[in-house]
Amino acid sequence: IQITQESFHSKKVTNKILMQIKDPLTLTSDALPDWIRQVLCNYSFVIPFDCRLKYFKSNSFGPTRSIVWLQERHKDELDRNRSNLNVTTSRAEEHHEFRLGRLKVDIVTVSRNLTLQQAKRVMEATCSRRAILEIQYENEEGTGLGPSLEFYSLVATELQKVEQNMWLNDNMEDTSEAKVDVESGKVRNSKFVRFSQGLFPAPYPPDSEPGRRVAELFHFLGTFLAKALQDDRIVDLPLSTPFLKLLCTSYKSCEQQENNTSQGEIVSPSEARERQVDFEKLVSLTSLESKPTITYGILKNEDFKLLFPTYASLTQELSHALRKQKRILHDSSLTEVEKTKQIKELNHSVESLYINFTYCPAKCYGYEAYELVDDGGNKVILVLLLR
């Protein structure tokens, strides 16, 4: 039996949600029923993506944008009805159409040679404002959608450069000059990150200077993406599926998430906007000495295999060795001497690989090795140490 995702969709619940978000008074006063948030947060597979997207756009950016969203939807429906009926509307009728809650516009002038530092200053000046961000370039006429989309594209391009050291990269050779392989047509030594599975953050030791610099870039990336979502702009960033899982999951621990879900705690968009995350505190949570609260329990073995196929195959072999050890220990047909002998042989095969508790990245990330445990460089993995 072939079961598709659409098989779980509930048309009655979906239509009920659409009716609720089309009510102007309910939407703008943040008076949507609590059951809608509970269904969308805990049982999102029941609702189609199109309905969830409408809920997000209509209820996540304040009452002013909710009103504008309703008016835009109303205008689109009128245009569709007029086109179906072949009815033309004069400019005078469109001019006298009543509109409420027009959005303010912040026009910012930037240089054509855009840098991340300049983009950071733009975001710092406009991220807390509800107005639409529009970009104008120095010594150039014109503003509006075109230059603004180009600004988002330029910033996304800067974030994907290898020199930023933000992402995992398939090619970590000298990136000073891009070269094209004539036979394959592929770019070698490109100055842009090329990772087959999409963009995923590169690992850094906690409390390291390169790590803090990259953490600030990701903080800017979060502000940049939030502004793009608010203004409904498209950003060309090929993020990997595991990274999207991290972005779509709360920074709270999985245990706290389960407790909140069991207690029925659902945070409304207005409450979420009031809660501010301390950036320094969030960065400090990445320390190994603190409790695992950001990424713990979110990514699974299949995500690790997707990002690090070589390491994943190695850990799979170690897991196989661990299972073999358990079978030997629980085999009642073997004597203690035979068990000890077979475990020693298994342990020798694992020890011969000479794998220690050290992570060694590419040199471009600013550090050569990081010990995962105390004195990890001198500790060889044995079967008895596997968990």
C-alpha positions as a printed Julia matrix, in Angstrom:
387×3 Matrix{Float64}:
   0.0     0.0     0.0
   1.43    3.34   -1.04
   0.71    6.07    1.5
   1.43    9.66    0.5
   1.78   12.7     2.72
  -1.54   14.02    1.43
  -3.27   11.0     2.96
  -2.85   12.53    6.42
  -4.25   15.95    5.49
  -7.54   16.92    7.07
  -9.69   19.06    4.77
 -12.14   20.01    7.51
  -9.44   21.27    9.88
  -7.64   23.04    7.03
 -10.79   24.85    5.91
 -11.53   25.84    9.5
  -8.05   27.36    9.9
  -8.37   29.24    6.6
 -11.69   30.67    7.71
 -10.15   31.88   10.97
  -7.18   33.64    9.36
  -9.47   35.38    6.84
 -11.34   37.12    9.67
  -9.78   40.62    9.91
 -10.84   41.34   13.49
  -9.65   38.0    14.84
  -6.36   38.16   12.97
  -5.34   41.74   13.77
  -6.27   41.46   17.44
  -4.23   38.26   17.88
  -7.37   36.46   18.99
  -6.97   33.26   17.0
  -8.07   30.16   18.93
  -5.33   28.34   20.81
  -6.19   25.04   19.15
  -4.84   26.35   15.83
  -1.37   26.89   17.29
  -1.47   23.52   19.02
  -2.41   21.72   15.81
   0.2    23.53   13.72
   2.95   23.04   16.31
   2.27   19.44   17.34
   0.42   17.93   14.34
   1.71   19.9    11.36
   1.5    16.83    9.1
  -2.31   17.1     9.24
  -2.25   20.54    7.59
  -0.99   21.16    4.01
   2.08   23.34    3.59
   0.12   26.03    1.73
  -2.17   26.53    4.73
   0.73   26.59    7.18
   2.51   29.18    5.02
  -0.58   31.41    4.98
  -0.82   31.16    8.75
   2.84   32.11    9.1
   2.6    35.12    6.8
  -0.64   36.35    8.3
   0.19   36.0    11.97
   3.93   36.39   12.51
   4.86   40.0    11.82
   2.44   42.16   13.78
  -1.06   43.57   13.17
   0.02   46.08   10.51
   1.46   43.42    8.25
  -1.54   41.2     8.97
  -3.83   43.92    7.64
  -1.65   44.41    4.55
  -1.59   40.65    3.97
  -5.4    40.48    4.14
  -5.73   43.36    1.68
  -3.26   41.78   -0.73
  -5.18   38.5    -0.62
  -8.43   40.37   -1.18
  -6.94   42.21   -4.15
  -5.66   38.93   -5.65
  -9.11   37.37   -5.34
 -10.73   40.38   -7.02
  -8.22   40.23   -9.85
  -8.88   36.53  -10.37
 -12.64   37.06  -10.39
 -12.35   39.94  -12.85
 -10.12   37.92  -15.15
 -12.54   34.98  -15.07
 -15.46   37.27  -15.9
 -13.42   39.26  -18.44
 -14.18   42.48  -16.56
 -11.76   45.38  -16.95
 -11.2    47.95  -14.21
 -10.36   51.53  -14.93
  -7.41   53.28  -13.27
  -9.82   55.62  -11.5
 -11.56   52.7    -9.79
  -8.23   51.25   -8.68
  -7.09   54.64   -7.41
 -10.16   55.09   -5.2
  -9.92   51.6    -3.71
  -9.76   52.0     0.07
  -6.66   50.59    1.73
  -5.77   50.5     5.41
  -2.44   49.95    7.11
   0.08   50.88    4.45
   3.59   49.85    5.38
   6.35   52.38    5.84
   9.48   52.1     3.73
  13.08   52.52    4.91
  15.34   53.51    2.0
  19.02   52.77    2.66
  21.86   53.78    0.33
  24.74   51.33   -0.01
  27.81   50.98   -2.17
  27.78   48.8    -5.25
  30.92   47.08   -3.89
  28.97   45.65   -0.97
  30.83   44.09    1.96
  29.52   42.11    4.89
  30.46   44.9     7.29
  28.29   47.32    5.37
  25.46   44.78    5.24
  25.78   44.29    9.01
  25.35   48.03    9.59
  22.26   48.03    7.39
  20.72   45.15    9.34
  21.61   46.68   12.71
  19.87   49.91   11.72
  16.72   48.33   10.29
  16.22   44.92   11.96
  14.12   46.29   14.83
  11.89   48.36   12.54
   8.62   47.15   11.03
   9.13   49.09    7.8
  10.03   47.47    4.5
  13.71   47.68    3.64
  14.45   49.14    0.21
  17.96   49.57   -1.16
  19.41   52.3    -3.32
  22.94   52.2    -4.67
  25.31   55.15   -4.53
  25.44   57.35   -7.64
  22.59   55.36   -9.18
  18.98   56.31   -9.74
  16.08   54.13   -8.83
  14.97   52.12   -5.84
  12.36   49.51   -5.08
  12.11   45.78   -5.61
  14.92   45.33   -8.15
  17.8    46.91   -6.19
  16.49   45.36   -2.96
  16.5    41.85   -4.4
  19.99   42.46   -5.75
  21.11   43.49   -2.25
  19.86   40.21   -0.77
  21.53   38.3    -3.58
  24.88   40.06   -3.05
  24.82   39.41    0.69
  23.97   35.73    0.13
  26.91   35.5    -2.28
  29.29   37.04    0.27
  28.16   34.56    2.92
  28.97   31.64    0.62
  32.6    32.64    0.06
  35.23   30.19    1.3
  37.15   32.97    3.03
  34.34   33.36    5.57
  35.08   29.81    6.87
  31.43   29.37    7.85
  30.57   26.16    6.01
  31.79   22.66    5.32
  33.43   22.52    1.92
  34.25   19.69   -0.48
  37.25   21.53   -1.9
  39.64   22.96    0.72
  42.56   23.66   -1.61
  43.94   27.1    -2.47
  40.95   29.28   -3.32
  42.73   32.36   -4.58
  41.72   31.74   -8.17
  38.86   29.84   -9.74
  39.84   27.29  -12.38
  37.66   25.25  -14.71
  38.41   21.67  -15.64
  38.11   21.54  -19.44
  37.17   17.85  -19.57
  34.52   17.79  -16.81
  33.47   21.43  -16.98
  33.51   21.62  -13.17
  34.94   24.52  -11.22
  38.07   23.72   -9.22
  39.59   25.9    -6.51
  36.48   28.07   -6.52
  36.29   30.96   -4.08
  32.74   29.87   -3.22
  31.77   26.97   -0.98
  30.78   23.83   -2.85
  29.31   21.14   -0.64
  27.32   18.41   -2.35
  24.69   18.17    0.41
  24.13   21.92    0.78
  25.45   24.45    3.27
  26.17   23.2     6.77
  28.12   25.03    9.51
  31.73   24.04    9.99
  32.59   22.78   13.52
  34.73   24.97   15.78
  36.11   24.46   19.31
  34.09   26.26   21.99
  35.42   29.62   23.18
  37.93   29.84   20.32
  38.59   33.12   18.54
  37.82   31.75   15.02
  34.66   30.16   16.4
  33.48   33.42   17.94
  34.08   35.27   14.69
  32.05   32.7    12.76
  29.34   32.73   15.45
  28.93   36.47   14.89
  28.53   35.81   11.16
  25.79   33.28   11.89
  24.13   35.79   14.2
  24.11   38.22   11.26
  22.8    35.44    9.01
  19.86   34.91   11.37
  19.02   38.63   11.35
  19.41   38.74    7.57
  17.07   35.76    7.02
  14.53   37.14    9.5
  14.39   40.44    7.6
  14.03   38.55    4.32
  11.11   36.57    5.75
   9.51   39.73    7.09
   9.73   41.53    3.74
   8.9    38.38    1.73
  12.22   38.34   -0.14
  13.84   35.29   -1.71
  17.41   34.51   -0.61
  19.59   32.21   -2.7
  21.21   30.08    0.01
  21.33   26.32   -0.71
  21.04   25.2     2.91
  21.37   21.5     3.66
  18.52   19.48    5.11
  20.3    18.87    8.47
  20.92   22.62    8.88
  17.27   23.33    8.13
  16.37   20.91   10.92
  18.54   22.92   13.3
  16.97   26.2    12.15
  13.43   24.91   12.52
  13.98   23.56   16.04
  13.98   25.65   19.2
  17.29   26.31   20.96
  15.77   24.8    24.11
  16.75   21.3    25.08
  14.73   18.37   23.79
  13.73   17.53   27.35
  12.31   21.02   27.84
  10.5    20.78   24.53
   8.86   17.52   25.57
   7.83   18.97   28.92
   6.38   22.06   27.28
   4.47   19.95   24.79
   3.06   17.67   27.47
   1.94   20.67   29.49
   0.35   22.26   26.44
   2.55   25.37   26.49
   2.19   27.11   23.13
   3.86   30.47   22.57
   1.88   32.98   20.52
   3.63   35.12   17.88
   3.17   38.23   20.0
   4.82   36.52   22.99
   7.61   35.21   20.77
   8.32   38.72   19.53
   8.65   39.93   23.11
  11.17   37.25   24.06
  14.71   38.34   23.23
  17.59   35.85   23.03
  20.88   36.98   24.59
  23.48   36.33   21.87
  26.41   35.96   24.28
  24.43   33.5    26.37
  23.46   31.55   23.27
  27.09   31.32   22.15
  28.19   30.19   25.61
  25.75   27.27   25.41
  28.0    25.69   22.78
  30.62   25.0    25.45
  31.17   21.34   26.27
  30.96   22.14   29.96
  27.34   23.31   29.62
  24.34   21.07   29.18
  23.5    20.04   25.61
  20.71   22.45   24.78
  21.07   23.58   21.15
  21.72   20.62   18.86
  21.31   17.68   21.24
  18.82   15.12   19.93
  17.93   17.05   16.76
  20.22   15.44   14.19
  20.26   11.68   13.77
  22.62    9.09   12.33
  21.24    9.56    8.83
  22.12   13.26    9.0
  25.66   12.42   10.1
  25.96    9.96    7.21
  24.75   12.64    4.82
  27.31   15.22    5.99
  30.31   13.0     6.81
  30.01    9.77    4.79
  33.6     8.7     5.53
  33.26    9.18    9.28
  29.81    7.57    9.17
  31.15    4.39    7.58
  33.87    4.27   10.23
  31.43    4.7    13.1
  29.26    2.02   11.52
  32.17   -0.4    11.67
  32.78    0.53   15.31
  29.1    -0.04   16.09
  29.34   -3.43   14.41
  32.35   -4.25   16.61
  30.43   -3.19   19.71
  27.45   -5.4    18.8
  29.83   -8.3    18.18
  31.37   -7.77   21.6
  27.91   -7.9    23.23
  27.09  -11.12   21.4
  30.32  -12.67   22.66
  29.63  -11.62   26.26
  26.09  -13.02   26.17
  26.99  -16.26   24.4
  26.42  -18.97   26.99
  28.13  -21.61   24.84
  31.52  -19.93   25.31
  33.73  -20.28   28.33
  35.26  -17.27   30.06
  38.63  -18.02   28.51
  37.12  -18.17   25.01
  35.22  -14.94   25.58
  38.37  -13.18   26.74
  40.32  -14.45   23.74
  37.71  -13.39   21.18
  37.29   -9.95   22.77
  41.06   -9.46   22.72
  41.14  -10.32   19.02
  38.26   -7.95   18.33
  39.92   -5.27   20.42
  43.17   -5.71   18.49
  41.38   -5.24   15.14
  39.86   -1.97   16.37
  43.09   -0.77   17.98
  44.99   -1.4    14.74
  42.97    1.39   13.13
  44.6     3.79   15.61
  41.63    6.11   15.97
  41.96    8.61   18.79
  39.58   11.14   20.3
  40.71   14.03   18.11
  38.93   15.94   15.36
  41.26   17.24   12.61
  39.68   19.76   10.21
  41.17   21.58    7.24
  43.82   24.13    8.18
  41.82   27.02    6.75
  39.47   26.96    9.76
  42.17   28.37   12.04
  42.96   25.28   14.14
  44.66   22.0    13.31
  43.09   19.63   15.81
  40.65   19.55   18.71
  40.63   16.92   21.44
  37.11   15.63   22.08
  38.08   14.45   25.57
  40.92   15.28   27.93
  44.2    14.1    26.43
  42.21   12.71   23.49
  45.25   12.64   21.21
  46.87    9.95   23.34
  43.73    7.85   23.84
  43.15    5.19   21.2
  39.59    3.94   20.72
  39.13    0.4    21.99
  36.07   -1.81   21.96
  35.82   -1.52   25.74
  35.56    2.28   25.41
  32.73    2.23   22.89
  29.23    3.28   23.98
